Amino acid sequence: MDDEEEVLLALAETLNHQFLDFVGGPAYALHITKILEKLCQLDEATVRDKACESIKKIFAQLRLKDIEPQVMEIIKRLMNGENYQSKFGATSLIPTVYQHLSPASQQELLALYI
């Protein structure tokens, strides 16, 4: 792992649910997920996995029904990404959010996954 990857890994580890207090609380969580979403698209598996893990921890702190459209957009962007690495990120997030979404969104996730 080179220096750049180490920095990105540290960023993915730091921007988790514990960082929410520094950005104003759960109401601003989606600002953090935008950065982590970009990290979920990287080639380096350790960075990508840590970024996905951080997103999962953030989602666990939120009421997903309240931000369902934004959660769906994150997953759609990752599934429709230019590279297969972004699809890995999306498929790791789906089990975390699936049970908290509306039936219509659950169907949409299934269609994206299959």
Secondary structure as UniProt FT lines:
FT   HELIX           3..14
FT   HELIX           17..23
FT   HELIX           26..28
FT   HELIX           29..39
FT   TURN            40..41
FT   HELIX           45..60
FT   HELIX           64..67
FT   HELIX           68..79
FT   HELIX           84..97
FT   HELIX           98..100
FT   HELIX           103..113
//
